[in-house]
Amino acid sequence: MNPDLSALPTGILVVIAIVAVIEITLDVIALVSLYRRPLSQVALGNKWVWVAIILLVNLVGPVLYFVIGRKTDVPEAQPAPTRPSGTTADSIADSLYGRRDDSDAP
């Protein structure tokens, strides 16, 4: 059986083309994300399972990966860097140009 796509209305063909582009885009984005993500941050601990889900479950596969397939580890809060105690405009100028010799001052 060979379906004749020219028999379909133009609107339906446009919708099919848009859905196909969306599906391919989601597949590529999900696969790149999966490739770059460390194995410790992948649910089920197996990337090949997610490759199969992404590629075989059409539009739902990439959405499932983005919703439940990625583990997001929250990094431990690191203390904010502290400034050195002598960070003033004068000390910055002194470090750039050397100490000012005040003996020449009027």
N, C-alpha and C positions, 0 to 999 in steps of 0.2 A: 504494500500500500504506500503510495507516494503522495503525500499531501501537497496540494497546490496552494502556496502562500499567496499567490496573486488573487485568489478568490476572497481573501479576508479584506475587510474594510481598512482603509488607511489608518484610522485612529487606533485600531487594535494592533496593527503593525508597529506603530510608534510606541505604544505602551510596551509591547514585547521587547523592542529595541532598548527602551529606557530601563526596563527590569534587567535585561541582560547586561547592560553597562554597569548598573548598580551591583549586580551579583559578582561580576568579574572584579570590580574595584574593591568590594568588601573582601573577596577571596585573597587578592594580592596584599591588601593592608594587613589582614589577619595573619597570613603566612609570613610576611616580613616581621611583624611583631613577635610571632612565635619563634622565628629564627633568632632574633636578637635577644630574647628573654632567656635568662639563665634557667636551667632545669629546676632549680629550687623554687622558682616563682611560677611554675606551671602546675595547675591542678592535675591530679591523677599521676603526676610524676613521669609521664611518658609523652614526648612530643609527637611520636608517630600516631598515637591515638587521636590527637588533636588535628593532625594533618588530614587523617581520614574523615573526621567529623566536619572539618572546614570544607573539604572538597566534595564530600558525598551527600551532605545534608542541605544542599542548595543555599537559599538565603538564610536559613535558620542556623546553619553551622557556624559561620563567622560571628553571628550575633551571640550564640551560645559561648563561643570562645571569649568574646569580649566581656560577657556578663559573668560567667562562672569559671572560665578556663585560666584566667590570670590571677595569680595571688599577688597582692600588693603588700610587701613587707614595709611597715612603717619604720624608717631608720630611727635609731635612738637619738634623742635630742642632744645636740652638742652645745656646750656653753658658747655664748657669743664671744668672739675675740675681744680682748680688752686692749685698750690703747695704752701705750707706755705712759708713765706718769708725767714725763716732761714734754708732752706733745703740745707745744704752743707755737705760735707763729715765729717767735724769736728762736726757739730751739730748732725749728725746721730751717730757718734762714741760716743759723749757725752751722747746721750739718751740711747745707749746700755750699755756703760761701766761706766757712771758717768763722771762728770766734771774732767778734767785733772788738777792736782795740779801742777802748774808751779813753785812752790817754791822749789821743789826738782831738778829742771833742773840745769845742770852744767853751 
